[in-house]
Each structure stands twice: as C-alpha cells, then as structure tokens.
Amino acid sequence: EPFRRLGAERLANTPGAGLGLSIVRAVARAHGGEADAAPREGGGLTVTVTLPAAETPVSSA
C-alpha cells in the first residue's frame, strides 16, 4: 500500500505529488530493505530507512 498524503487542509500550500516516500520505499525494497514513516508529535514525519549490511567480498589469496 503506498504512502498517502492527508487531506488538503493539512498541506499548508506544500506543492508536490506526494510520490517521494513511495519512491524511497521502492528503492529501499529493491536493495532488500524497508522504509517506514510515523507521525511526529506537533507535525511532520519520522522516516526510517533500514538496509541490510553489505556483504564482505571473499578474497582469493
């Protein structure tokens, strides 16, 4: 389910299509991670992006 903007009364003249968080989540998932958004007290969002640790290449010495 995509992230959604709330009603127009909460946008305060903020332009945009509201696609940013959906794009962030798609990129995170493409790399095996996840993106979550939670409302902050007083307004705004806290966005957390979690990605798996990079694998260490095996050297052939």
PDBQT receptor file of N, H, CA, C and O in Angstrom, charges set to zero:
ATOM      1  N   GLU A   1       0.847  -1.171   0.000  1.00  0.00    +0.000 N 
ATOM      2  CA  GLU A   1       0.000   0.000   0.000  1.00  0.00    +0.000 C 
ATOM      3  C   GLU A   1       0.894   1.236   0.000  1.00  0.00    +0.000 C 
ATOM      4  O   GLU A   1       1.779   1.349   0.849  1.00  0.00    +0.000 OA
ATOM      5  N   PRO A   2       0.684   2.162  -0.931  1.00  0.00    +0.000 N 
ATOM      6  CA  PRO A   2       1.548   3.343  -0.997  1.00  0.00    +0.000 C 
ATOM      7  C   PRO A   2       1.293   4.299   0.161  1.00  0.00    +0.000 C 
ATOM      8  O   PRO A   2       0.220   4.299   0.765  1.00  0.00    +0.000 OA
ATOM      9  N   PHE A   3       2.309   5.117   0.459  1.00  0.00    +0.000 N 
ATOM     10  H   PHE A   3       3.180   5.117  -0.032  1.00  0.00    +0.000 HD
ATOM     11  CA  PHE A   3       2.103   6.193   1.421  1.00  0.00    +0.000 C 
ATOM     12  C   PHE A   3       1.117   7.169   0.804  1.00  0.00    +0.000 C 
ATOM     13  O   PHE A   3       1.104   7.353  -0.413  1.00  0.00    +0.000 OA
ATOM     14  N   ARG A   4       0.302   7.788   1.623  1.00  0.00    +0.000 N 
ATOM     15  H   ARG A   4       0.312   7.638   2.612  1.00  0.00    +0.000 HD
ATOM     16  CA  ARG A   4      -0.696   8.729   1.113  1.00  0.00    +0.000 C 
ATOM     17  C   ARG A   4      -0.613  10.041   1.875  1.00  0.00    +0.000 C 
ATOM     18  O   ARG A   4      -0.332  10.070   3.073  1.00  0.00    +0.000 OA
ATOM     19  N   ARG A   5      -0.865  11.131   1.147  1.00  0.00    +0.000 N 
ATOM     20  H   ARG A   5      -1.094  11.108   0.174  1.00  0.00    +0.000 HD
ATOM     21  CA  ARG A   5      -0.958  12.442   1.790  1.00  0.00    +0.000 C 
ATOM     22  C   ARG A   5      -2.316  12.560   2.457  1.00  0.00    +0.000 C 
ATOM     23  O   ARG A   5      -3.300  11.976   2.004  1.00  0.00    +0.000 OA
ATOM     24  N   LEU A   6      -2.353  13.322   3.540  1.00  0.00    +0.000 N 
ATOM     25  H   LEU A   6      -1.553  13.796   3.908  1.00  0.00    +0.000 HD
ATOM     26  CA  LEU A   6      -3.626  13.568   4.215  1.00  0.00    +0.000 C 
ATOM     27  C   LEU A   6      -4.415  14.601   3.441  1.00  0.00    +0.000 C 
ATOM     28  O   LEU A   6      -3.987  15.037   2.372  1.00  0.00    +0.000 OA
ATOM     29  N   GLY A   7      -5.553  14.995   3.963  1.00  0.00    +0.000 N 
ATOM     30  H   GLY A   7      -5.900  14.640   4.831  1.00  0.00    +0.000 HD
ATOM     31  CA  GLY A   7      -6.420  15.953   3.300  1.00  0.00    +0.000 C 
ATOM     32  C   GLY A   7      -5.742  17.282   3.025  1.00  0.00    +0.000 C 
ATOM     33  O   GLY A   7      -4.749  17.621   3.669  1.00  0.00    +0.000 OA
ATOM     34  N   ALA A   8      -6.273  18.039   2.067  1.00  0.00    +0.000 N 
ATOM     35  H   ALA A   8      -7.080  17.763   1.544  1.00  0.00    +0.000 HD
ATOM     36  CA  ALA A   8      -5.690  19.309   1.632  1.00  0.00    +0.000 C 
ATOM     37  C   ALA A   8      -5.581  20.319   2.772  1.00  0.00    +0.000 C 
ATOM     38  O   ALA A   8      -4.708  21.186   2.736  1.00  0.00    +0.000 OA
ATOM     39  N   GLU A   9      -6.439  20.226   3.772  1.00  0.00    +0.000 N 
ATOM     40  H   GLU A   9      -7.148  19.522   3.801  1.00  0.00    +0.000 HD
ATOM     41  CA  GLU A   9      -6.387  21.185   4.878  1.00  0.00    +0.000 C 
ATOM     42  C   GLU A   9      -5.109  21.068   5.703  1.00  0.00    +0.000 C 
ATOM     43  O   GLU A   9      -4.782  21.979   6.464  1.00  0.00    +0.000 OA
ATOM     44  N   ARG A  10      -4.384  19.965   5.564  1.00  0.00    +0.000 N 
ATOM     45  H   ARG A  10      -4.649  19.224   4.946  1.00  0.00    +0.000 HD
ATOM     46  CA  ARG A  10      -3.147  19.750   6.330  1.00  0.00    +0.000 C 
ATOM     47  C   ARG A  10      -1.894  20.031   5.514  1.00  0.00    +0.000 C 
ATOM     48  O   ARG A  10      -0.789  19.927   6.047  1.00  0.00    +0.000 OA
ATOM     49  N   LEU A  11      -2.029  20.384   4.240  1.00  0.00    +0.000 N 
ATOM     50  H   LEU A  11      -2.927  20.469   3.808  1.00  0.00    +0.000 HD
ATOM     51  CA  LEU A  11      -0.866  20.544   3.376  1.00  0.00    +0.000 C 
ATOM     52  C   LEU A  11      -0.196  21.905   3.482  1.00  0.00    +0.000 C 
ATOM     53  O   LEU A  11       0.981  22.024   3.141  1.00  0.00    +0.000 OA
ATOM     54  N   ALA A  12      -0.894  22.928   3.937  1.00  0.00    +0.000 N 
ATOM     55  H   ALA A  12      -1.850  22.831   4.213  1.00  0.00    +0.000 HD
ATOM     56  CA  ALA A  12      -0.329  24.266   4.128  1.00  0.00    +0.000 C 
ATOM     57  C   ALA A  12       0.416  24.760   2.885  1.00  0.00    +0.000 C 
ATOM     58  O   ALA A  12       1.552  25.225   2.983  1.00  0.00    +0.000 OA
ATOM     59  N   ASN A  13      -0.219  24.659   1.726  1.00  0.00    +0.000 N 
ATOM     60  H   ASN A  13      -1.142  24.281   1.646  1.00  0.00    +0.000 HD
ATOM     61  CA  ASN A  13       0.359  25.151   0.470  1.00  0.00    +0.000 C 
ATOM     62  C   ASN A  13       1.665  24.459   0.087  1.00  0.00    +0.000 C 
ATOM     63  O   ASN A  13       2.514  25.070  -0.562  1.00  0.00    +0.000 OA
ATOM     64  N   THR A  14       1.834  23.234   0.463  1.00  0.00    +0.000 N 
ATOM     65  H   THR A  14       1.144  22.738   0.990  1.00  0.00    +0.000 HD
ATOM     66  CA  THR A  14       3.027  22.473   0.104  1.00  0.00    +0.000 C 
ATOM     67  C   THR A  14       2.811  21.820  -1.252  1.00  0.00    +0.000 C 
ATOM     68  O   THR A  14       1.926  20.977  -1.396  1.00  0.00    +0.000 OA
ATOM     69  N   PRO A  15       3.613  22.201  -2.257  1.00  0.00    +0.000 N 
ATOM     70  CA  PRO A  15       3.437  21.598  -3.575  1.00  0.00    +0.000 C 
ATOM     71  C   PRO A  15       4.002  20.176  -3.625  1.00  0.00    +0.000 C 
ATOM     72  O   PRO A  15       4.743  19.755  -2.736  1.00  0.00    +0.000 OA
ATOM     73  N   GLY A  16       3.648  19.469  -4.651  1.00  0.00    +0.000 N 
ATOM     74  H   GLY A  16       3.047  19.811  -5.373  1.00  0.00    +0.000 HD
ATOM     75  CA  GLY A  16       4.205  18.134  -4.849  1.00  0.00    +0.000 C 
ATOM     76  C   GLY A  16       3.112  17.114  -5.077  1.00  0.00    +0.000 C 
ATOM     77  O   GLY A  16       1.942  17.334  -4.762  1.00  0.00    +0.000 OA
ATOM     78  N   ALA A  17       3.530  15.994  -5.633  1.00  0.00    +0.000 N 
ATOM     79  H   ALA A  17       4.480  15.816  -5.888  1.00  0.00    +0.000 HD
ATOM     80  CA  ALA A  17       2.583  14.936  -5.942  1.00  0.00    +0.000 C 
ATOM     81  C   ALA A  17       2.495  13.900  -4.828  1.00  0.00    +0.000 C 
ATOM     82  O   ALA A  17       1.638  13.018  -4.878  1.00  0.00    +0.000 OA
ATOM     83  N   GLY A  18       3.363  13.990  -3.825  1.00  0.00    +0.000 N 
ATOM     84  H   GLY A  18       4.059  14.707  -3.784  1.00  0.00    +0.000 HD
ATOM     85  CA  GLY A  18       3.334  13.024  -2.738  1.00  0.00    +0.000 C 
ATOM     86  C   GLY A  18       3.974  11.695  -3.099  1.00  0.00    +0.000 C 
ATOM     87  O   GLY A  18       3.655  10.674  -2.491  1.00  0.00    +0.000 OA
ATOM     88  N   LEU A  19       4.871  11.689  -4.078  1.00  0.00    +0.000 N 
ATOM     89  H   LEU A  19       5.130  12.519  -4.573  1.00  0.00    +0.000 HD
ATOM     90  CA  LEU A  19       5.494  10.439  -4.514  1.00  0.00    +0.000 C 
ATOM     91  C   LEU A  19       6.821  10.142  -3.814  1.00  0.00    +0.000 C 
ATOM     92  O   LEU A  19       7.301   9.010  -3.884  1.00  0.00    +0.000 OA
ATOM     93  N   GLY A  20       7.411  11.098  -3.158  1.00  0.00    +0.000 N 
ATOM     94  H   GLY A  20       7.021  12.017  -3.100  1.00  0.00    +0.000 HD
ATOM     95  CA  GLY A  20       8.740  10.948  -2.575  1.00  0.00    +0.000 C 
ATOM     96  C   GLY A  20       8.905   9.729  -1.687  1.00  0.00    +0.000 C 
ATOM     97  O   GLY A  20       9.844   8.955  -1.873  1.00  0.00    +0.000 OA
ATOM     98  N   LEU A  21       8.006   9.544  -0.721  1.00  0.00    +0.000 N 
ATOM     99  H   LEU A  21       7.244  10.173  -0.571  1.00  0.00    +0.000 HD
ATOM    100  CA  LEU A  21       8.140   8.412   0.194  1.00  0.00    +0.000 C 
ATOM    101  C   LEU A  21       7.911   7.079  -0.501  1.00  0.00    +0.000 C 
ATOM    102  O   LEU A  21       8.535   6.080  -0.142  1.00  0.00    +0.000 OA
ATOM    103  N   SER A  22       7.029   7.052  -1.486  1.00  0.00    +0.000 N 
ATOM    104  H   SER A  22       6.523   7.863  -1.777  1.00  0.00    +0.000 HD
ATOM    105  CA  SER A  22       6.812   5.808  -2.241  1.00  0.00    +0.000 C 
ATOM    106  C   SER A  22       8.068   5.435  -3.019  1.00  0.00    +0.000 C 
ATOM    107  O   SER A  22       8.414   4.258  -3.122  1.00  0.00    +0.000 OA
ATOM    108  N   ILE A  23       8.746   6.437  -3.566  1.00  0.00    +0.000 N 
ATOM    109  H   ILE A  23       8.464   7.393  -3.482  1.00  0.00    +0.000 HD
ATOM    110  CA  ILE A  23       9.989   6.179  -4.300  1.00  0.00    +0.000 C 
ATOM    111  C   ILE A  23      11.067   5.705  -3.343  1.00  0.00    +0.000 C 
ATOM    112  O   ILE A  23      11.790   4.758  -3.653  1.00  0.00    +0.000 OA
ATOM    113  N   VAL A  24      11.193   6.343  -2.181  1.00  0.00    +0.000 N 
ATOM    114  H   VAL A  24      10.606   7.113  -1.929  1.00  0.00    +0.000 HD
ATOM    115  CA  VAL A  24      12.181   5.928  -1.178  1.00  0.00    +0.000 C 
ATOM    116  C   VAL A  24      11.945   4.481  -0.779  1.00  0.00    +0.000 C 
ATOM    117  O   VAL A  24      12.889   3.694  -0.696  1.00  0.00    +0.000 OA
ATOM    118  N   ARG A  25      10.688   4.127  -0.531  1.00  0.00    +0.000 N 
ATOM    119  H   ARG A  25       9.922   4.766  -0.598  1.00  0.00    +0.000 HD
ATOM    120  CA  ARG A  25      10.385   2.748  -0.126  1.00  0.00    +0.000 C 
ATOM    121  C   ARG A  25      10.698   1.764  -1.247  1.00  0.00    +0.000 C 
ATOM    122  O   ARG A  25      11.219   0.680  -0.985  1.00  0.00    +0.000 OA
ATOM    123  N   ALA A  26      10.390   2.123  -2.491  1.00  0.00    +0.000 N 
ATOM    124  H   ALA A  26       9.967   3.004  -2.704  1.00  0.00    +0.000 HD
ATOM    125  CA  ALA A  26      10.676   1.228  -3.614  1.00  0.00    +0.000 C 
ATOM    126  C   ALA A  26      12.179   0.990  -3.752  1.00  0.00    +0.000 C 
ATOM    127  O   ALA A  26      12.608  -0.137  -3.999  1.00  0.00    +0.000 OA
ATOM    128  N   VAL A  27      12.973   2.035  -3.594  1.00  0.00    +0.000 N 
ATOM    129  H   VAL A  27      12.625   2.950  -3.393  1.00  0.00    +0.000 HD
ATOM    130  CA  VAL A  27      14.433   1.885  -3.686  1.00  0.00    +0.000 C 
ATOM    131  C   VAL A  27      14.950   1.035  -2.525  1.00  0.00    +0.000 C 
ATOM    132  O   VAL A  27      15.787   0.155  -2.723  1.00  0.00    +0.000 OA
ATOM    133  N   ALA A  28      14.450   1.298  -1.312  1.00  0.00    +0.000 N 
ATOM    134  H   ALA A  28      13.770   2.013  -1.151  1.00  0.00    +0.000 HD
ATOM    135  CA  ALA A  28      14.884   0.511  -0.148  1.00  0.00    +0.000 C 
ATOM    136  C   ALA A  28      14.555  -0.965  -0.342  1.00  0.00    +0.000 C 
ATOM    137  O   ALA A  28      15.391  -1.828  -0.075  1.00  0.00    +0.000 OA
ATOM    138  N   ARG A  29      13.336  -1.259  -0.808  1.00  0.00    +0.000 N 
ATOM    139  H   ARG A  29      12.657  -0.558  -1.025  1.00  0.00    +0.000 HD
ATOM    140  CA  ARG A  29      12.945  -2.659  -1.029  1.00  0.00    +0.000 C 
ATOM    141  C   ARG A  29      13.770  -3.312  -2.126  1.00  0.00    +0.000 C 
ATOM    142  O   ARG A  29      14.085  -4.499  -2.039  1.00  0.00    +0.000 OA
ATOM    143  N   ALA A  30      14.124  -2.554  -3.156  1.00  0.00    +0.000 N 
ATOM    144  H   ALA A  30      13.868  -1.590  -3.226  1.00  0.00    +0.000 HD
ATOM    145  CA  ALA A  30      14.946  -3.101  -4.242  1.00  0.00    +0.000 C 
ATOM    146  C   ALA A  30      16.320  -3.537  -3.729  1.00  0.00    +0.000 C 
ATOM    147  O   ALA A  30      16.978  -4.381  -4.337  1.00  0.00    +0.000 OA
ATOM    148  N   HIS A  31      16.743  -2.959  -2.616  1.00  0.00    +0.000 N 
ATOM    149  H   HIS A  31      16.209  -2.274  -2.121  1.00  0.00    +0.000 HD
ATOM    150  CA  HIS A  31      18.044  -3.305  -2.025  1.00  0.00    +0.000 C 
ATOM    151  C   HIS A  31      17.892  -4.194  -0.795  1.00  0.00    +0.000 C 
ATOM    152  O   HIS A  31      18.824  -4.326  -0.002  1.00  0.00    +0.000 OA
ATOM    153  N   GLY A  32      16.713  -4.806  -0.638  1.00  0.00    +0.000 N 
ATOM    154  H   GLY A  32      15.956  -4.699  -1.283  1.00  0.00    +0.000 HD
ATOM    155  CA  GLY A  32      16.495  -5.730   0.473  1.00  0.00    +0.000 C 
ATOM    156  C   GLY A  32      16.161  -5.056   1.786  1.00  0.00    +0.000 C 
ATOM    157  O   GLY A  32      16.247  -5.686   2.839  1.00  0.00    +0.000 OA
ATOM    158  N   GLY A  33      15.781  -3.787   1.748  1.00  0.00    +0.000 N 
ATOM    159  H   GLY A  33      15.711  -3.275   0.892  1.00  0.00    +0.000 HD
ATOM    160  CA  GLY A  33      15.481  -3.055   2.972  1.00  0.00    +0.000 C 
ATOM    161  C   GLY A  33      14.024  -2.665   3.064  1.00  0.00    +0.000 C 
ATOM    162  O   GLY A  33      13.161  -3.241   2.401  1.00  0.00    +0.000 OA
ATOM    163  N   GLU A  34      13.765  -1.672   3.901  1.00  0.00    +0.000 N 
ATOM    164  H   GLU A  34      14.466  -1.204   4.439  1.00  0.00    +0.000 HD
ATOM    165  CA  GLU A  34      12.396  -1.221   4.135  1.00  0.00    +0.000 C 
ATOM    166  C   GLU A  34      12.437   0.251   4.516  1.00  0.00    +0.000 C 
ATOM    167  O   GLU A  34      13.458   0.750   4.989  1.00  0.00    +0.000 OA
ATOM    168  N   ALA A  35      11.332   0.939   4.309  1.00  0.00    +0.000 N 
ATOM    169  H   ALA A  35      10.502   0.534   3.925  1.00  0.00    +0.000 HD
ATOM    170  CA  ALA A  35      11.160   2.329   4.740  1.00  0.00    +0.000 C 
ATOM    171  C   ALA A  35       9.839   2.433   5.477  1.00  0.00    +0.000 C 
ATOM    172  O   ALA A  35       8.818   1.923   5.015  1.00  0.00    +0.000 OA
ATOM    173  N   ASP A  36       9.861   3.092   6.619  1.00  0.00    +0.000 N 
ATOM    174  H   ASP A  36      10.690   3.506   6.994  1.00  0.00    +0.000 HD
ATOM    175  CA  ASP A  36       8.662   3.275   7.427  1.00  0.00    +0.000 C 
ATOM    176  C   ASP A  36       8.534   4.753   7.780  1.00  0.00    +0.000 C 
ATOM    177  O   ASP A  36       9.540   5.440   7.956  1.00  0.00    +0.000 OA
ATOM    178  N   ALA A  37       7.315   5.237   7.882  1.00  0.00    +0.000 N 
ATOM    179  H   ALA A  37       6.498   4.679   7.739  1.00  0.00    +0.000 HD
ATOM    180  CA  ALA A  37       7.044   6.613   8.267  1.00  0.00    +0.000 C 
ATOM    181  C   ALA A  37       6.075   6.625   9.431  1.00  0.00    +0.000 C 
ATOM    182  O   ALA A  37       5.089   5.888   9.440  1.00  0.00    +0.000 OA
ATOM    183  N   ALA A  38       6.360   7.462  10.408  1.00  0.00    +0.000 N 
ATOM    184  H   ALA A  38       7.161   8.060  10.401  1.00  0.00    +0.000 HD
ATOM    185  CA  ALA A  38       5.487   7.596  11.578  1.00  0.00    +0.000 C 
ATOM    186  C   ALA A  38       5.298   9.077  11.871  1.00  0.00    +0.000 C 
ATOM    187  O   ALA A  38       6.250   9.851  11.771  1.00  0.00    +0.000 OA
ATOM    188  N   PRO A  39       4.087   9.484  12.230  1.00  0.00    +0.000 N 
ATOM    189  CA  PRO A  39       3.851  10.900  12.532  1.00  0.00    +0.000 C 
ATOM    190  C   PRO A  39       4.612  11.342  13.779  1.00  0.00    +0.000 C 
ATOM    191  O   PRO A  39       4.760  10.588  14.741  1.00  0.00    +0.000 OA
ATOM    192  N   ARG A  40       5.089  12.585  13.735  1.00  0.00    +0.000 N 
ATOM    193  H   ARG A  40       4.969  13.198  12.954  1.00  0.00    +0.000 HD
ATOM    194  CA  ARG A  40       5.760  13.173  14.898  1.00  0.00    +0.000 C 
ATOM    195  C   ARG A  40       4.761  14.027  15.665  1.00  0.00    +0.000 C 
ATOM    196  O   ARG A  40       3.861  14.629  15.078  1.00  0.00    +0.000 OA
ATOM    197  N   GLU A  41       4.924  14.072  16.953  1.00  0.00    +0.000 N 
ATOM    198  H   GLU A  41       5.655  13.583  17.429  1.00  0.00    +0.000 HD
ATOM    199  CA  GLU A  41       4.085  14.949  17.766  1.00  0.00    +0.000 C 
ATOM    200  C   GLU A  41       4.348  16.394  17.348  1.00  0.00    +0.000 C 
ATOM    201  O   GLU A  41       5.501  16.821  17.292  1.00  0.00    +0.000 OA
ATOM    202  N   GLY A  42       3.324  17.124  17.064  1.00  0.00    +0.000 N 
ATOM    203  H   GLY A  42       2.387  16.777  17.109  1.00  0.00    +0.000 HD
ATOM    204  CA  GLY A  42       3.486  18.508  16.641  1.00  0.00    +0.000 C 
ATOM    205  C   GLY A  42       3.565  18.674  15.137  1.00  0.00    +0.000 C 
ATOM    206  O   GLY A  42       3.651  19.799  14.646  1.00  0.00    +0.000 OA
ATOM    207  N   GLY A  43       3.539  17.579  14.397  1.00  0.00    +0.000 N 
ATOM    208  H   GLY A  43       3.470  16.665  14.796  1.00  0.00    +0.000 HD
ATOM    209  CA  GLY A  43       3.537  17.647  12.939  1.00  0.00    +0.000 C 
ATOM    210  C   GLY A  43       4.789  17.064  12.324  1.00  0.00    +0.000 C 
ATOM    211  O   GLY A  43       5.818  16.916  12.982  1.00  0.00    +0.000 OA
ATOM    212  N   GLY A  44       4.682  16.745  11.074  1.00  0.00    +0.000 N 
ATOM    213  H   GLY A  44       3.846  16.866  10.539  1.00  0.00    +0.000 HD
ATOM    214  CA  GLY A  44       5.806  16.162  10.350  1.00  0.00    +0.000 C 
ATOM    215  C   GLY A  44       5.856  14.659  10.495  1.00  0.00    +0.000 C 
ATOM    216  O   GLY A  44       4.969  14.044  11.086  1.00  0.00    +0.000 OA
ATOM    217  N   LEU A  45       6.902  14.080   9.948  1.00  0.00    +0.000 N 
ATOM    218  H   LEU A  45       7.623  14.579   9.467  1.00  0.00    +0.000 HD
ATOM    219  CA  LEU A  45       7.088  12.630   9.969  1.00  0.00    +0.000 C 
ATOM    220  C   LEU A  45       8.494  12.276  10.404  1.00  0.00    +0.000 C 
ATOM    221  O   LEU A  45       9.435  13.045  10.210  1.00  0.00    +0.000 OA
ATOM    222  N   THR A  46       8.618  11.117  10.986  1.00  0.00    +0.000 N 
ATOM    223  H   THR A  46       7.853  10.492  11.143  1.00  0.00    +0.000 HD
ATOM    224  CA  THR A  46       9.923  10.498  11.174  1.00  0.00    +0.000 C 
ATOM    225  C   THR A  46       9.975   9.349  10.181  1.00  0.00    +0.000 C 
ATOM    226  O   THR A  46       9.157   8.431  10.232  1.00  0.00    +0.000 OA
ATOM    227  N   VAL A  47      10.949   9.410   9.271  1.00  0.00    +0.000 N 
ATOM    228  H   VAL A  47      11.614  10.156   9.229  1.00  0.00    +0.000 HD
ATOM    229  CA  VAL A  47      11.096   8.371   8.253  1.00  0.00    +0.000 C 
ATOM    230  C   VAL A  47      12.344   7.568   8.581  1.00  0.00    +0.000 C 
ATOM    231  O   VAL A  47      13.424   8.130   8.759  1.00  0.00    +0.000 OA
ATOM    232  N   THR A  48      12.191   6.255   8.659  1.00  0.00    +0.000 N 
ATOM    233  H   THR A  48      11.313   5.798   8.514  1.00  0.00    +0.000 HD
ATOM    234  CA  THR A  48      13.300   5.358   8.959  1.00  0.00    +0.000 C 
ATOM    235  C   THR A  48      13.516   4.435   7.769  1.00  0.00    +0.000 C 
ATOM    236  O   THR A  48      12.602   3.732   7.339  1.00  0.00    +0.000 OA
ATOM    237  N   VAL A  49      14.736   4.447   7.245  1.00  0.00    +0.000 N 
ATOM    238  H   VAL A  49      15.478   5.018   7.595  1.00  0.00    +0.000 HD
ATOM    239  CA  VAL A  49      15.110   3.550   6.146  1.00  0.00    +0.000 C 
ATOM    240  C   VAL A  49      16.092   2.539   6.709  1.00  0.00    +0.000 C 
ATOM    241  O   VAL A  49      17.115   2.912   7.284  1.00  0.00    +0.000 OA
ATOM    242  N   THR A  50      15.782   1.262   6.546  1.00  0.00    +0.000 N 
ATOM    243  H   THR A  50      14.951   0.959   6.079  1.00  0.00    +0.000 HD
ATOM    244  CA  THR A  50      16.632   0.187   7.038  1.00  0.00    +0.000 C 
ATOM    245  C   THR A  50      17.126  -0.613   5.839  1.00  0.00    +0.000 C 
ATOM    246  O   THR A  50      16.332  -1.062   5.012  1.00  0.00    +0.000 OA
ATOM    247  N   LEU A  51      18.452  -0.790   5.751  1.00  0.00    +0.000 N 
ATOM    248  H   LEU A  51      19.097  -0.426   6.423  1.00  0.00    +0.000 HD
ATOM    249  CA  LEU A  51      19.065  -1.560   4.673  1.00  0.00    +0.000 C 
ATOM    250  C   LEU A  51      19.934  -2.652   5.271  1.00  0.00    +0.000 C 
ATOM    251  O   LEU A  51      20.503  -2.461   6.346  1.00  0.00    +0.000 OA
ATOM    252  N   PRO A  52      20.048  -3.790   4.603  1.00  0.00    +0.000 N 
ATOM    253  CA  PRO A  52      20.914  -4.853   5.113  1.00  0.00    +0.000 C 
ATOM    254  C   PRO A  52      22.377  -4.433   4.995  1.00  0.00    +0.000 C 
ATOM    255  O   PRO A  52      22.738  -3.633   4.132  1.00  0.00    +0.000 OA
ATOM    256  N   ALA A  53      23.199  -4.976   5.861  1.00  0.00    +0.000 N 
ATOM    257  H   ALA A  53      22.906  -5.626   6.562  1.00  0.00    +0.000 HD
ATOM    258  CA  ALA A  53      24.636  -4.703   5.797  1.00  0.00    +0.000 C 
ATOM    259  C   ALA A  53      25.216  -5.280   4.513  1.00  0.00    +0.000 C 
ATOM    260  O   ALA A  53      24.779  -6.327   4.034  1.00  0.00    +0.000 OA
ATOM    261  N   ALA A  54      26.194  -4.592   3.971  1.00  0.00    +0.000 N 
ATOM    262  H   ALA A  54      26.548  -3.742   4.360  1.00  0.00    +0.000 HD
ATOM    263  CA  ALA A  54      26.857  -5.069   2.766  1.00  0.00    +0.000 C 
ATOM    264  C   ALA A  54      27.666  -6.318   3.085  1.00  0.00    +0.000 C 
ATOM    265  O   ALA A  54      28.274  -6.435   4.149  1.00  0.00    +0.000 OA
ATOM    266  N   GLU A  55      27.658  -7.238   2.145  1.00  0.00    +0.000 N 
ATOM    267  H   GLU A  55      27.164  -7.143   1.280  1.00  0.00    +0.000 HD
ATOM    268  CA  GLU A  55      28.469  -8.444   2.318  1.00  0.00    +0.000 C 
ATOM    269  C   GLU A  55      29.919  -8.130   2.017  1.00  0.00    +0.000 C 
ATOM    270  O   GLU A  55      30.224  -7.382   1.089  1.00  0.00    +0.000 OA
ATOM    271  N   THR A  56      30.803  -8.701   2.800  1.00  0.00    +0.000 N 
ATOM    272  H   THR A  56      30.555  -9.310   3.554  1.00  0.00    +0.000 HD
ATOM    273  CA  THR A  56      32.224  -8.506   2.574  1.00  0.00    +0.000 C 
ATOM    274  C   THR A  56      32.681  -9.473   1.489  1.00  0.00    +0.000 C 
ATOM    275  O   THR A  56      32.466 -10.679   1.606  1.00  0.00    +0.000 OA
ATOM    276  N   PRO A  57      33.314  -8.954   0.425  1.00  0.00    +0.000 N 
ATOM    277  CA  PRO A  57      33.766  -9.851  -0.633  1.00  0.00    +0.000 C 
ATOM    278  C   PRO A  57      34.829 -10.830  -0.107  1.00  0.00    +0.000 C 
ATOM    279  O   PRO A  57      35.666 -10.468   0.720  1.00  0.00    +0.000 OA
ATOM    280  N   VAL A  58      34.780 -12.041  -0.589  1.00  0.00    +0.000 N 
ATOM    281  H   VAL A  58      34.100 -12.335  -1.260  1.00  0.00    +0.000 HD
ATOM    282  CA  VAL A  58      35.750 -13.058  -0.203  1.00  0.00    +0.000 C 
ATOM    283  C   VAL A  58      36.960 -12.918  -1.110  1.00  0.00    +0.000 C 
ATOM    284  O   VAL A  58      36.845 -12.983  -2.334  1.00  0.00    +0.000 OA
ATOM    285  N   SER A  59      38.124 -12.723  -0.495  1.00  0.00    +0.000 N 
ATOM    286  H   SER A  59      38.217 -12.670   0.499  1.00  0.00    +0.000 HD
ATOM    287  CA  SER A  59      39.337 -12.606  -1.320  1.00  0.00    +0.000 C 
ATOM    288  C   SER A  59      39.897 -13.992  -1.608  1.00  0.00    +0.000 C 
ATOM    289  O   SER A  59      39.810 -14.896  -0.777  1.00  0.00    +0.000 OA
ATOM    290  N   SER A  60      40.462 -14.142  -2.779  1.00  0.00    +0.000 N 
ATOM    291  H   SER A  60      40.532 -13.407  -3.453  1.00  0.00    +0.000 HD
ATOM    292  CA  SER A  60      41.053 -15.430  -3.154  1.00  0.00    +0.000 C 
ATOM    293  C   SER A  60      42.577 -15.293  -3.130  1.00  0.00    +0.000 C 
ATOM    294  O   SER A  60      43.228 -15.181  -4.168  1.00  0.00    +0.000 OA
ATOM    295  N   ALA A  61      43.122 -15.304  -1.908  1.00  0.00    +0.000 N 
ATOM    296  H   ALA A  61      42.593 -15.395  -1.064  1.00  0.00    +0.000 HD
ATOM    297  CA  ALA A  61      44.567 -15.133  -1.750  1.00  0.00    +0.000 C 
ATOM    298  C   ALA A  61      45.286 -16.448  -1.738  1.00  0.00    +0.000 C 
ATOM    299  O   ALA A  61      46.510 -16.481  -1.613  1.00  0.00    +0.000 OA
TER     300      ALA A  61
